[in-house]
Structures are given as C-alpha cells and as structure tokens.
Amino acid sequence: MGRDGAKRVGRVSEGGIVRTIRGATTTYGLALEAIKKQRVLKDIIDERTSEEKDTMDQILSEKRIHVPFHHPDPYHQLVSGTGLSHLGSASARDAMHAKLDKDESSLTDSMKMFKWGLDGGKPDCAEIGTQAEWFYKGDGDWVAAPEAELSWPAYALDGGEEVELVGIYLIDETSTVRRVGYALANEYADHVMERQNYLYLSHSKLRHCSYGPELLIGDLPLEVRGKARLLRSDTVIWEEEWLSGNNNMSHSIENLEHHHFKYPEFRRSGDVHIHFFGAANGSFTKNIETQDGDIFEIESVTFGHPLRNTLVKSKRKDAKIVVKPL
C-alpha cells in the first residue's frame, strides 16, 4: 500500500528497494491478466516495473503491507495444510529412524503416517504417491497480514508458531490449477490442545495464520534454509535454523499438491488456495510457553524480508454460544 493509502503491487529488488507495477493494484488481478493473455506472470511484471520507489523497511515499519496474494472475496480463498512432511535436522532424522526401526504394528498413528511418507511420498513423476495428513485452516478471513497481530482466543490453551512455507494457487477458467508462487508462513496452532488427544488436531488448527511478506515467483529451490525466533520484550528467547524444500521433506511438494487438488471441488474456477507444506520446527518443540506480546519472526534469504507477527491474547471471555431456534 502506498503512503496515500492506495493499493499497489511492488517488485522487491536488492537492498529492499520496491518498485511499483504500473496498472496493478493486486497480485490476484495480475495473475488473472496473465492467464487471460496466456502470458508468463514474470514477463508482465518485467514489462511494467516502474521507477516509482519505496523501501520494504519503511513499508513494514509503517505496516503498509498485506499478504502477497489473496482473493478479494475471502469466501473464495481456502487455507489448508499438511503435516508429518519434513525430515528435520540430521539429529532429528537419526532419532526418527531409530523409532521407525520398530515393527509397524507398534508405531503410533503419527509415526505410521510419517513412515508411509518416507516409503512412498516421493514417487516418480508419472506416479501417484502416498497421501499425507491434511487439515482445514479456514478461509481468507482467518489470515493476518505480516506485521499484524495473531489472536490468542479465550478458548485456546496455547498459541504457538509453526514455521512453514505455503504454496499459493489460482484456479483458472478451465479448472486447471495454476501455482502463482511460494511464501514464508506461520501456520500458528494450539499445540497444548493437540497434545491432549490427536483427535483434537482439527480444533487446534482453527486459528489465524500469516504468510509473506514477499511472494517468490517461479521454482522453489530444492534446499531452503532459514532461521526462526521468538522475541519477548526485545529479547530472543528461542532461535533455531529450519529446513524445507523437497530435499528436506518426506513428501515431494508435487505429491502434496496432487492429494489436495485431486478433489474436483478444490478446482473451482477463480478460487485461491493457500496450502501449508508442513512445519519445519517451532519453539513448542522445546517446551517454550508463549506469552501475550511475544513476537514470532521467520526468515530465509530465499524469501527476502522476514515474516513477523505479534501474539495478542483476546480480552473477550469464553462465553457459551447460544443457538436460537426460528
């Protein structure tokens, strides 16, 4: 968004310089134009990059930022995700393989699913691999902009970051799935509730989330590295490297995409899909309890500027919802 409040699309170059794209107010509109004209999105951006300048540092500090791609009608944007898809660090992989050496009948359901991903999550190009875990996250109203607050609702037991990447998709008029690009993401979930019983997983995922601030157009590197941290009163209380990309996953991204979009109802013309590819790590794995006012920060040189959000506890009480008959 410009200083005048008008919506703009910007292209980020080295040094965090942002140049606006002439005639574009949303990336959604640009993507539709590329599809209609049968053009490559990057070529249109190259042709219409202006000399009008801003900087990402100023845009972020002044909170003149939105998520990098969204549907103008939030009810036509589905946010979903998958889990048990990442291999983790080398030490985590060694520990995981030690557990998987047991007979499958003695493994938990989660470990079985992870093992199935290792065995069949990266099929040959022409084949269909093992399906992964899937969950519903919400629609466009469940998305918070970068630099904005993530709500810790009164009914939640916890509010914790999940360091992930998202794929961003637009369904064209022929019901063909078009991948627009990728972004850093904080899936944000209720880990305490999930640990009470794995059947609470669906409830634990119904929380706000965020992605951005920049959109990577084109291919995702096979190896993506970054750092995630939790800040409290300007002090870093947790920081850890995270790994993603196909080289660090038990399921290929292409396999995850197939098992999401195999449902015809998810290929409805004009809809936008934001799909989380699974958590690389999180402070909750170190038993860190988040607090009101904590700041989540996720970064990777592959994606430019970091994704930051502040955790804010809701002041509303958890009142019982009363349904009235007609």
Protein Blocks (a to p, Z undefined) as FASTA:
>chain_A
ZZkopacdddddehhiacddehiabfklmmmmmmmnopafklmmmmmocfbdcdfklmmm
nopaccfbdcfblklcccdddehkbgbjfklmmmmmmmmmpcfklpcfklmmmmmmmmmm
mccfkbccdddddddfbdfklpccehiacdddfkbcbdcddddddddddddfkopacdfb
dcdddebpafklmmmpmklmmmmmmccddedjbdcehjddfbdcddddddeehiafbdcd
ddedjklcfbdfklmmmmmmmpmklmcghiacdddebjfbdfklnopacdehiacddddf
klopaddddddddfbdcdddddddZZ
